[in-house]
């Protein structure tokens, strides 16, 4: 049940680029009576402190940031405060990101192309207890979710792994090192480590050995 709350939405903005934060503030400036930016943070580490200090109604966060993840930040914020409302704002029109956002407890997933008045309405919806999802993504997600349950996607999709994470996990199962995986996929070592952190989180494990064991036990790879 969505409850109506009076007063402006108290908002904290999180992105790894100050220029994006300033753009969002300018975008919301015309709605001062409905949304009030009470804090801002560049990156996830700073965000934890800012959110703790200002206790906003909603945290609006980029899903992907340099050296960090909005998904990991959402999880950390909700571990500290289970009722914390976090909305992902992203350029990625990708259902897998939407599924992962909901999996870690986000209250919404919106695209950066959203109009300012629509963004304000969605923030009010989340503040009042609702869930905000880009309409076109929501429509596509119904079919995607059903297909995942029928195992019509890549191995590990049911566990929330992206296709790239599934590929990396398959190389882990064969015993390839981080450097070996990076060389095989022509990506950086840090990118591999970022994917590993996401894989561990989704599988509910803490290290490589446990991830491989879970992949084999759950039949993701045989």
Secondary structure, DSSP 8 states (H G I E B T S, - for coil): ------S-EEEEEEES-HHHHHHHHHHHGGGTTTEEEEEEEESHHHHHHHHHHH--SEEEEESEETTEEHHHHHHHHHHH-TT--EEEEES---HHHHHHHHHTT-SEEEETT--HHHHHHHHHHHHTT--EE-HHHHHHHHHHHHHHHTT-SSTTGGGT--HHHHHHHHHHHTT--HHHHHHHHT--HHHHHHHHHHHHHHHT-SSHHHHHHHHHHTTS--
